Amino acid sequence: MNLIFPASIGVVSIIALFFLLKWRWPQAGRPIATILGILSIAAYAPFGIIDWPGADVVTMVVTLYIITAFILGFIYPPQKDKDAKIAFHWGPAAIIIFLSVVVLLDSIFVTLASSGLSQRAAQDLLPKPDEGTKVTSFFPGTVARDFQQKERLFNQYNDALDEQIQRGWKVHYGWWGSAPQTGKPAAFRVAVFDRDGKPIDGALVKLHFMRPADKRKDFMATLPEMAPGIYQESLSMSNPGLWQVVIHIEKDDANFELDGQTNIGLGN
């Protein structure tokens, strides 16, 4: 809303004032567009400063104002005669209409991804849920590798990755025995060996299961050591479908981390 509301109000105002002033002064199309572009930025400045939405949002709003004013001045050239028919260039207008539709659709997609449909619209448009819960249309999921959001964490992850590559540990992991299904315990096993094939015993092995569709379903588990280098635990998954798995192994001052995906079947 910090982007859509001021951008839409400003663009509509620029277009409406442009045609009103162009009707009064048909020879001054481009000066009118230039003045409206400057005035729109000046009008938005106090709003943006008081309720600062972020530099990216401010940049997009200001850019939309400038582009709108520029386009109007470009496709409606000056008229020599006030009573003459307003000239119009369909070529640039077609390109502008196409790009406007793209921007509109992208805005709708971003809004739906962050806020979702209304409950009534979700009930009418989306399929009925299998679990008996209310349908949601937004994306509340989690991102396993979101280190790019913070440079410090990203650098730490790169350093740790270099260390574990040099260490040369070999890790085998996955479900042991039957395929996992919801509501049925299944064994998850992690086998850890050094570069010479010797088992890494006495380590702390943790699993972090993350649900891309709903981060509220995320959970962690610690695997006990069943045999030298073999860590295993029976787990019962709550929801079918795709899960992300992050495995973290600690041994003395050594740390090893890797991630993968697992698909859980629907139990009977």
Rosetta silent file (secondary structure, phi, psi, omega in degrees, C-alpha in Angstrom):
SEQUENCE: MNLIFPASIGVVSIIALFFLLKWRWPQAGRPIATILGILSIAAYAPFGIIDWPGADVVTMVVTLYIITAFILGFIYPPQKDKDAKIAFHWGPAAIIIFLSVVVLLDSIFVTLASSGLSQRAAQDLLPKPDEGTKVTSFFPGTVARDFQQKERLFNQYNDALDEQIQRGWKVHYGWWGSAPQTGKPAAFRVAVFDRDGKPIDGALVKLHFMRPADKRKDFMATLPEMAPGIYQESLSMSNPGLWQVVIHIEKDDANFELDGQTNIGLGN
SCORE:     score description
SCORE:     0.000 S_00000001
   1 L     0.000  -29.507  176.883    0.000    0.000    0.000 S_00000001
   2 L   -62.321  -22.796  178.051    2.948    2.359    0.553 S_00000001
   3 L   -98.826  -48.951 -171.410    3.571    2.041   -3.182 S_00000001
   4 H   -66.173  -46.026 -174.841    0.159    1.451   -4.738 S_00000001
   5 H   -64.437  -56.902 -178.938   -1.812    4.213   -2.967 S_00000001
   6 H   -66.447  -33.056 -179.870    0.474    7.236   -3.557 S_00000001
   7 H   -66.581  -45.410 -178.735    1.469    6.021   -7.024 S_00000001
   8 H   -66.858  -43.820  179.176   -2.112    5.562   -8.195 S_00000001
   9 H   -61.194  -44.865 -178.480   -3.320    8.874   -6.696 S_00000001
  10 H   -66.575  -43.760 -178.988   -0.402   10.774   -8.225 S_00000001
  11 H   -64.366  -45.595  179.007   -0.657    9.184  -11.672 S_00000001
  12 H   -62.437  -41.050  179.965   -4.419    9.749  -11.897 S_00000001
  13 H   -64.899  -42.001  179.272   -4.000   13.356  -10.740 S_00000001
  14 H   -62.000  -45.307 -178.906   -1.269   14.046  -13.308 S_00000001
  15 H   -63.955  -46.193 -178.122   -3.377   12.621  -16.148 S_00000001
  16 H   -63.536  -46.452 -179.795   -6.534   14.490  -15.118 S_00000001
  17 H   -67.358  -33.640  179.894   -4.767   17.843  -14.673 S_00000001
  18 H   -62.639  -48.675 -178.917   -2.832   17.399  -17.898 S_00000001
  19 H   -67.766  -33.578  177.714   -5.955   17.025  -20.043 S_00000001
  20 H   -65.974  -47.416 -179.707   -7.689   19.859  -18.207 S_00000001
  21 H   -72.596  -32.236  178.520   -4.780   22.253  -18.729 S_00000001
  22 H   -66.787  -34.314  176.020   -4.128   20.964  -22.244 S_00000001
  23 H   -65.607  -35.879 -179.796   -7.697   21.816  -23.172 S_00000001
  24 H   -78.764  -40.535  179.778   -7.153   25.348  -21.870 S_00000001
  25 L  -126.172   79.858 -175.030   -3.650   25.815  -23.357 S_00000001
  26 H   -64.659  -22.354 -178.933   -3.317   23.371  -26.273 S_00000001
  27 H   -80.407   -9.678 -171.802    0.026   24.816  -27.399 S_00000001
  28 H  -115.001   45.489 -177.499    1.747   24.068  -24.089 S_00000001
  29 H   -63.016  -50.183 -177.060    1.519   20.275  -23.836 S_00000001
  30 H   -71.773  -41.530  173.724    5.118   19.552  -22.923 S_00000001
  31 H   -59.845  -38.023  178.272    5.577   22.488  -20.514 S_00000001
  32 H   -62.830  -44.740  179.678    2.365   21.423  -18.774 S_00000001
  33 H   -61.844  -40.427  179.503    3.654   17.838  -18.446 S_00000001
  34 H   -63.740  -45.911 -179.179    6.996   19.090  -17.090 S_00000001
  35 H   -63.683  -42.276  179.653    5.346   21.330  -14.496 S_00000001
  36 H   -64.617  -37.726  177.251    2.961   18.557  -13.386 S_00000001
  37 H   -61.868  -42.909  179.208    5.854   16.127  -12.982 S_00000001
  38 H   -67.563  -44.001 -179.016    7.716   18.568  -10.741 S_00000001
  39 H   -65.140  -36.342  179.716    4.612   19.460   -8.730 S_00000001
  40 H   -64.580  -40.045  177.498    3.715   15.790   -8.176 S_00000001
  41 H   -66.182  -41.899  178.792    7.159   15.100   -6.705 S_00000001
  42 H   -63.723  -36.388  179.267    6.895   18.198   -4.509 S_00000001
  43 H   -71.999  -32.256 -178.903    3.464   17.084   -3.273 S_00000001
  44 H   -79.392  -25.623 -174.634    4.693   13.568   -2.491 S_00000001
  45 H   -54.697  -49.883  179.616    7.858   14.708   -0.688 S_00000001
  46 H   -61.231  -40.149  178.494    6.212   15.631    2.680 S_00000001
  47 H   -62.400  -44.309 -179.730    4.234   12.382    2.707 S_00000001
  48 H   -67.305  -34.159 -179.388    7.343   10.328    1.965 S_00000001
  49 H   -73.744  -43.786 -178.097    9.429   12.114    4.600 S_00000001
  50 H   -67.139  -45.801 -179.526    6.855   11.885    7.399 S_00000001
  51 L  -117.518   74.289 -171.560    5.962    8.251    6.744 S_00000001
  52 L   -64.442  114.575 -177.554    9.201    6.974    5.192 S_00000001
  53 L   -91.261   -4.955 -176.566    8.397    3.745    3.268 S_00000001
  54 L   117.027  149.851 -175.954   11.953    2.999    2.186 S_00000001
  55 H   -64.008  -33.378 -178.845   14.236    4.276   -0.567 S_00000001
  56 H   -66.804  -42.437  179.514   13.067    1.622   -3.042 S_00000001
  57 H   -66.641  -44.435  179.290    9.388    2.600   -2.698 S_00000001
  58 H   -60.114  -42.914  179.531   10.142    6.330   -2.916 S_00000001
  59 H   -61.469  -43.005 -179.938   12.239    5.752   -6.035 S_00000001
  60 H   -66.296  -41.100  179.701    9.462    3.775   -7.726 S_00000001
  61 H   -63.997  -48.675 -179.682    6.792    6.360   -6.896 S_00000001
  62 H   -61.631  -40.098  179.004    8.887    9.282   -8.135 S_00000001
  63 H   -62.871  -40.982  177.749    9.807    7.317  -11.272 S_00000001
  64 H   -63.231  -39.992  177.741    6.137    6.647  -12.029 S_00000001
  65 H   -61.794  -47.968 -177.353    5.348   10.350  -11.670 S_00000001
  66 H   -64.342  -44.531 -178.983    8.163   11.358  -14.020 S_00000001
  67 H   -64.231  -40.928  179.282    7.353    8.672  -16.585 S_00000001
  68 H   -60.592  -47.490  179.492    3.655    9.573  -16.582 S_00000001
  69 H   -64.430  -41.242 -179.678    4.381   13.252  -17.186 S_00000001
  70 H   -64.046  -43.004 -178.765    6.980   12.459  -19.854 S_00000001
  71 H   -63.817  -43.461  179.720    4.650   10.086  -21.695 S_00000001
  72 H   -62.190  -42.287  177.739    1.799   12.590  -21.748 S_00000001
  73 H   -69.004  -24.437 -177.492    4.056   15.284  -23.135 S_00000001
  74 H   -82.407  -43.449 -175.348    5.440   12.858  -25.713 S_00000001
  75 H   -86.599  -11.858  175.535    2.248   11.407  -27.154 S_00000001
  76 L  -119.900   87.643 -178.032    0.374   14.734  -27.161 S_00000001
  77 L   -70.865  167.706 -179.490    2.570   17.227  -29.059 S_00000001
  78 L   -62.509  149.142  177.279    1.865   20.999  -29.061 S_00000001
  79 L  -110.609  138.314  178.007   -1.038   22.329  -31.186 S_00000001
  80 L   -79.201  -32.858 -177.454   -0.831   25.478  -33.231 S_00000001
  81 L  -113.546  127.574 -178.830   -4.566   25.999  -33.270 S_00000001
  82 L   -61.435  -35.047 -176.354   -6.602   25.864  -30.064 S_00000001
  83 L   -86.464   -2.527 -179.163   -9.684   24.632  -31.918 S_00000001
  84 L   -73.478  157.436  178.959   -7.816   21.891  -33.810 S_00000001
  85 L   -68.025  138.709 -178.281   -8.314   18.249  -32.956 S_00000001
  86 L   -65.284  124.123  178.630   -5.883   16.954  -30.343 S_00000001
  87 L   -72.318  149.966 -177.611   -3.127   14.967  -32.062 S_00000001
  88 L  -147.506  131.864  179.434   -2.411   11.500  -30.762 S_00000001
  89 L  -101.551  112.408 -177.123    0.405    9.036  -31.515 S_00000001
  90 H   -74.744  -28.054 -178.925   -0.853    5.433  -31.374 S_00000001
  91 H   -61.250  -60.567  176.489    2.606    3.829  -31.650 S_00000001
  92 H   -60.994  -34.729 -179.813    4.051    5.097  -28.351 S_00000001
  93 H   -63.485  -38.855  179.481    0.625    4.835  -26.754 S_00000001
  94 H   -63.357  -41.879  177.927    0.402    1.105  -27.571 S_00000001
  95 H   -63.782  -42.039 -178.978    3.789    0.481  -25.950 S_00000001
  96 H   -65.425  -41.974  179.071    2.784    2.503  -22.909 S_00000001
  97 H   -62.823  -42.245  178.658   -0.527    0.661  -22.556 S_00000001
  98 H   -60.531  -48.092 -179.796    1.271   -2.685  -22.729 S_00000001
  99 H   -65.720  -34.291  178.139    3.805   -1.694  -20.061 S_00000001
 100 H   -65.236  -39.344  177.092    1.020   -0.278  -17.885 S_00000001
 101 H   -64.620  -40.533  178.130   -0.824   -3.591  -18.012 S_00000001
 102 H   -61.600  -45.726  179.036    2.369   -5.411  -17.031 S_00000001
 103 H   -62.320  -41.501  179.964    2.917   -3.073  -14.067 S_00000001
 104 H   -62.851  -46.399 -179.684   -0.722   -3.468  -13.008 S_00000001
 105 H   -64.828  -41.591  177.893   -0.584   -7.275  -13.124 S_00000001
 106 H   -62.081  -39.376  178.237    2.738   -7.367  -11.260 S_00000001
 107 H   -63.640  -40.294  178.202    1.277   -5.123   -8.570 S_00000001
 108 H   -64.064  -43.731 -179.011   -1.705   -7.454   -8.209 S_00000001
 109 H   -63.080  -42.644  179.555    0.573  -10.515   -7.947 S_00000001
 110 H   -64.882  -40.974  179.416    2.769   -8.856   -5.295 S_00000001
 111 H   -63.884  -44.036  179.263   -0.278   -7.779   -3.305 S_00000001
 112 H   -65.588  -36.601 -179.503   -1.796  -11.269   -3.406 S_00000001
 113 H   -67.710  -33.844 -176.494    1.521  -12.864   -2.403 S_00000001
 114 H   -91.879  -36.870 -175.175    1.902  -10.596    0.632 S_00000001
 115 H  -112.659  -25.782  178.613   -1.697  -10.032    1.734 S_00000001
 116 L    81.510  172.271  175.148   -3.727  -12.712   -0.023 S_00000001
 117 L   -76.007  163.597  170.624   -7.302  -12.704   -1.244 S_00000001
 118 L   -67.423  159.790 -176.771  -10.207  -11.825    0.965 S_00000001
 119 H   -60.822  -37.888  179.590  -11.774  -14.802    2.741 S_00000001
 120 H   -66.736  -45.070  179.816  -14.850  -14.656    0.487 S_00000001
 121 H   -65.467  -37.285  178.553  -12.782  -14.500   -2.703 S_00000001
 122 H   -64.165  -39.716  178.736  -10.556  -17.334   -1.473 S_00000001
 123 H   -66.354  -34.823 -177.433  -13.588  -19.539   -0.840 S_00000001
 124 H   -80.248  -34.384 -170.895  -15.000  -18.810   -4.313 S_00000001
 125 H  -100.971  -30.993 -174.324  -11.780  -19.091   -6.346 S_00000001
 126 L   -96.162  153.754  178.499   -9.516  -21.570   -4.527 S_00000001
 127 L   -67.993  157.145 -179.358  -10.091  -25.332   -4.119 S_00000001
 128 L   -68.834  138.664 -179.452  -11.423  -26.662   -0.855 S_00000001
 129 L   -71.873  147.674  178.951   -8.683  -27.623    1.657 S_00000001
 130 L   -78.097  -22.948 -172.958   -8.137  -31.295    2.482 S_00000001
 131 L   -93.534    1.885  178.767   -7.388  -30.630    6.145 S_00000001
 132 L    79.688    7.810  179.184  -10.635  -28.866    7.001 S_00000001
 133 L   -94.889  171.328  178.940   -8.892  -25.551    7.692 S_00000001
 134 L   -71.625  146.272  179.273   -9.610  -22.196    6.107 S_00000001
 135 L   -77.282  134.376  173.447   -8.106  -21.517    2.708 S_00000001
 136 L  -121.482  148.146 -175.583   -5.333  -18.930    2.622 S_00000001
 137 L  -119.192    5.990  176.292   -3.920  -17.382   -0.523 S_00000001
 138 L   -98.256  174.210 -175.919   -0.814  -15.595    0.743 S_00000001
 139 L  -110.746   96.655 -179.643    2.698  -17.030    1.095 S_00000001
 140 L   -94.382   16.817 -171.267    3.676  -17.376    4.767 S_00000001
 141 L   -73.640 -177.447 -176.470    6.537  -19.784    3.992 S_00000001
 142 L  -118.747  158.182  177.242   10.182  -19.695    4.924 S_00000001
 143 L  -115.046  122.834 -174.241   13.395  -19.362    2.942 S_00000001
 144 L   -68.650  -41.687 -177.129   16.179  -21.752    3.938 S_00000001
 145 L  -116.072   79.981 -177.780   19.050  -19.679    2.578 S_00000001
 146 L  -105.853   30.918 -175.493   18.126  -16.063    3.168 S_00000001
 147 H   -69.552  -22.442 -179.356   21.676  -14.930    3.981 S_00000001
 148 H   -62.771  -19.214  178.483   21.680  -12.399    1.142 S_00000001
 149 H   -68.074  -24.685 -179.396   19.422  -10.209    3.303 S_00000001
 150 L  -135.486  117.941 -174.208   22.357   -9.615    5.635 S_00000001
 151 H   -61.603  -37.586 -177.784   25.880   -9.355    4.291 S_00000001
 152 H   -62.463  -45.862  179.035   27.500  -10.403    7.565 S_00000001
 153 H   -65.700  -34.890  179.348   25.576  -13.689    7.711 S_00000001
 154 H   -65.366  -42.258  178.524   26.279  -14.313    4.039 S_00000001
 155 H   -66.483  -39.599  177.204   30.025  -13.923    4.584 S_00000001
 156 H   -62.323  -40.276  179.271   29.917  -16.193    7.631 S_00000001
 157 H   -64.748  -41.373  178.282   28.119  -18.853    5.620 S_00000001
 158 H   -63.431  -41.231  178.755   30.737  -18.671    2.835 S_00000001
 159 H   -63.986  -44.064  179.413   33.574  -19.020    5.349 S_00000001
 160 H   -65.226  -34.807  178.679   31.910  -22.029    7.006 S_00000001
 161 H   -66.453  -40.277  177.049   31.315  -23.613    3.606 S_00000001
 162 H   -62.753  -41.050 -179.256   34.985  -23.285    2.698 S_00000001
 163 H   -64.108  -43.902 -176.923   36.007  -24.907    6.001 S_00000001
 164 H   -73.198  -27.131  173.808   33.742  -27.920    5.612 S_00000001
 165 H   -67.015  -42.316  177.907   34.883  -28.461    2.019 S_00000001
 166 H   -66.919  -30.574 -179.290   38.503  -28.549    3.215 S_00000001
 167 H   -69.599  -34.054  174.190   37.535  -30.921    6.051 S_00000001
 168 L    75.343   24.570  176.856   36.237  -33.458    3.542 S_00000001
 169 L   -66.693  147.920  176.569   33.521  -35.081    5.641 S_00000001
 170 E  -114.182  122.110 -176.265   31.157  -37.420    3.823 S_00000001
 171 E  -121.426  125.933  174.514   27.530  -37.272    4.944 S_00000001
 172 E  -115.739  133.320 -175.967   24.777  -39.642    3.806 S_00000001
 173 E  -146.630  160.608  176.857   21.241  -38.924    4.928 S_00000001
 174 E   151.392  179.191  179.078   17.633  -39.819    4.217 S_00000001
 175 E   -75.567  138.938 -175.084   14.661  -41.856    5.331 S_00000001
 176 E  -109.258  122.840  179.860   15.511  -45.371    6.430 S_00000001
 177 L    94.174 -123.823 -175.799   13.161  -48.220    5.584 S_00000001
 178 L   -76.228  156.969  178.057    9.657  -47.288    4.439 S_00000001
 179 L   -68.329  141.266 -176.750    8.773  -44.104    2.588 S_00000001
 180 L   -70.935  139.532  175.266    7.586  -41.325    4.928 S_00000001
 181 E  -136.829  155.423 -179.590    3.870  -40.609    5.201 S_00000001
 182 L   -64.519  139.522  176.727    1.890  -38.226    7.362 S_00000001
 183 L    77.891   -1.059 -179.873    0.880  -39.590   10.739 S_00000001
 184 E  -121.492  122.157  179.704    3.235  -42.595   10.475 S_00000001
 185 L   -61.179  136.836  177.278    6.628  -42.618   12.234 S_00000001
 186 E  -138.156  144.772 -176.312    9.560  -43.112    9.867 S_00000001
 187 E   -83.772  130.157  174.144   13.262  -43.322   10.644 S_00000001
 188 E  -109.771  124.847 -173.786   15.537  -40.535    9.418 S_00000001
 189 E  -119.491  140.647  174.130   19.222  -41.517    9.356 S_00000001
 190 E  -127.098  123.162  177.918   22.393  -39.472    9.018 S_00000001
 191 E  -112.064  127.265 -174.369   25.749  -41.248    8.513 S_00000001
 192 E  -122.066  127.446  179.005   28.920  -39.151    8.981 S_00000001
 193 E  -135.403  154.001  176.930   32.446  -40.211    7.919 S_00000001
 194 L   -83.801 -175.435 -175.130   35.739  -38.389    7.517 S_00000001
 195 L   -65.606  -20.251  179.050   37.707  -38.156    4.291 S_00000001
 196 L   -94.686    2.961  178.960   39.325  -41.570    5.015 S_00000001
 197 L    88.045    6.947  178.226   35.973  -43.286    5.586 S_00000001
 198 L   -83.583  139.732 -177.994   36.230  -43.467    9.382 S_00000001
 199 E   -67.712  143.881  175.568   32.978  -42.793   11.286 S_00000001
 200 L   -95.664  101.129 -178.187   32.576  -39.477   13.105 S_00000001
 201 L   -99.829  164.826  178.254   31.224  -40.515   16.487 S_00000001
 202 L    70.512   20.467 -179.226   30.145  -38.394   19.452 S_00000001
 203 L   -91.654  161.687  174.627   28.773  -35.612   17.249 S_00000001
 204 E  -102.858  115.852 -176.419   25.655  -33.533   17.813 S_00000001
 205 E  -114.068  121.578  179.568   23.297  -33.923   14.845 S_00000001
 206 E  -121.869  143.337  175.698   20.299  -31.628   14.521 S_00000001
 207 E  -114.969  139.496  175.115   17.617  -31.492   11.846 S_00000001
 208 E  -123.263  106.832  178.408   15.588  -28.449   10.944 S_00000001
 209 E   -91.447  127.318 -177.374   12.474  -29.260    8.907 S_00000001
 210 E  -124.524  131.905 -177.750   10.977  -26.221    7.172 S_00000001
 211 L   -95.686  109.366 -178.960    7.607  -26.077    5.469 S_00000001
 212 L   -59.093  -30.367 -177.305    7.723  -23.792    2.380 S_00000001
 213 L   -79.706  -23.358 -175.583    3.939  -23.385    2.459 S_00000001
 214 L  -161.981  106.034 -176.477    3.683  -22.421    6.145 S_00000001
 215 H   -68.304  -12.662  177.204    6.628  -21.638    8.422 S_00000001
 216 H   -69.110  -15.694  178.129    4.421  -22.238   11.469 S_00000001
 217 H   -87.939   -5.691 -178.122    4.847  -25.958   10.750 S_00000001
 218 L   -60.404  146.377  175.667    8.649  -25.775   11.060 S_00000001
 219 E  -154.971  164.054 -179.782   10.261  -27.932   13.731 S_00000001
 220 E  -122.425  153.481  179.015   13.665  -29.202   14.882 S_00000001
 221 E  -145.012  146.083  176.369   14.847  -32.646   15.975 S_00000001
 222 E  -109.709  129.914 -176.938   18.064  -34.052   17.481 S_00000001
 223 E   -95.560  124.071  174.880   19.235  -37.462   16.297 S_00000001
 224 L   -75.197  156.959 -179.838   20.777  -39.836   18.866 S_00000001
 225 E   -84.057  118.930 -179.410   23.802  -41.931   17.889 S_00000001
 226 E   -89.493  -30.683  179.830   22.744  -45.519   17.126 S_00000001
 227 E  -156.955  166.225 -179.747   26.218  -46.762   16.118 S_00000001
 228 L   -53.354  115.207  178.696   29.619  -45.112   15.474 S_00000001
 229 L    81.908   -0.667 -178.187   28.923  -42.388   12.925 S_00000001
 230 E  -113.879  121.765 -178.295   25.254  -43.409   12.556 S_00000001
 231 E  -123.696  131.345 -172.086   22.555  -41.082   13.904 S_00000001
 232 E  -151.980  147.182  177.102   18.887  -41.953   13.637 S_00000001
 233 E  -155.713  145.861  176.027   15.476  -41.032   15.005 S_00000001
 234 E   -85.357  128.975 -177.763   11.838  -41.860   14.193 S_00000001
 235 E  -125.473  146.174  177.066    9.903  -38.788   13.119 S_00000001
 236 L  -116.761  116.719 -176.629    6.223  -38.236   12.405 S_00000001
 237 L   -87.835  141.378 -173.396    5.493  -35.572    9.789 S_00000001
 238 L   -86.570  -29.899 -174.263    2.373  -33.471   10.148 S_00000001
 239 L  -133.398  144.684  176.767    1.703  -32.429    6.533 S_00000001
 240 L   -77.465  167.220  176.319    2.202  -34.015    3.122 S_00000001
 241 E   104.186 -161.387 -173.015    4.174  -32.455    0.309 S_00000001
 242 E   -82.528  134.778  173.215    7.537  -30.762    0.028 S_00000001
 243 E  -128.044  146.402  170.573    9.710  -29.959    3.060 S_00000001
 244 E   -96.781  142.046 -177.701   13.140  -28.381    3.234 S_00000001
 245 E  -126.649  126.873  173.504   15.672  -30.047    5.539 S_00000001
 246 E  -113.763  123.639 -179.618   18.785  -28.456    7.033 S_00000001
 247 E  -106.576  125.857 -179.921   21.228  -30.842    8.742 S_00000001
 248 E  -120.668  125.150 -176.915   23.685  -29.387   11.237 S_00000001
 249 E  -121.207  127.178  177.576   26.536  -31.521   12.623 S_00000001
 250 E  -120.699  132.696  177.205   28.836  -30.398   15.442 S_00000001
 251 E  -143.449  107.231 -174.888   31.963  -32.242   16.568 S_00000001
 252 L    57.030 -119.777  179.476   34.281  -30.421   18.988 S_00000001
 253 L   -98.006    8.031 -179.407   35.102  -27.160   17.157 S_00000001
 254 E   -95.495  139.554  177.657   34.069  -28.520   13.752 S_00000001
 255 E  -129.088  138.815  179.736   30.734  -27.637   12.179 S_00000001
 256 E  -136.709  132.810 -177.908   29.167  -29.153    9.108 S_00000001
 257 E  -140.990  137.190  174.849   25.908  -28.061    7.504 S_00000001
 258 E  -149.373  162.419 -177.584   24.009  -29.109    4.425 S_00000001
 259 E  -137.014  161.633 -179.609   20.461  -28.894    3.186 S_00000001
 260 E  -162.156 -165.419 -179.553   18.076  -30.774    0.948 S_00000001
 261 E  -133.643  152.904  175.265   14.415  -31.515    0.291 S_00000001
 262 E  -141.099  145.894 -179.128   12.067  -34.338    1.112 S_00000001
 263 E  -112.497  121.524 -176.538    8.601  -35.183   -0.140 S_00000001
 264 E   -99.627  129.978  179.324    6.116  -36.593    2.364 S_00000001
 265 E   -81.263  163.133  179.629    3.280  -38.780    1.186 S_00000001
 266 L   -86.579  120.124 -179.079   -0.306  -38.598    2.369 S_00000001
 267 L   -70.944  160.310  179.427   -1.055  -41.292    4.941 S_00000001
 268 L   -73.741    0.000    0.000   -4.133  -43.474    4.820 S_00000001
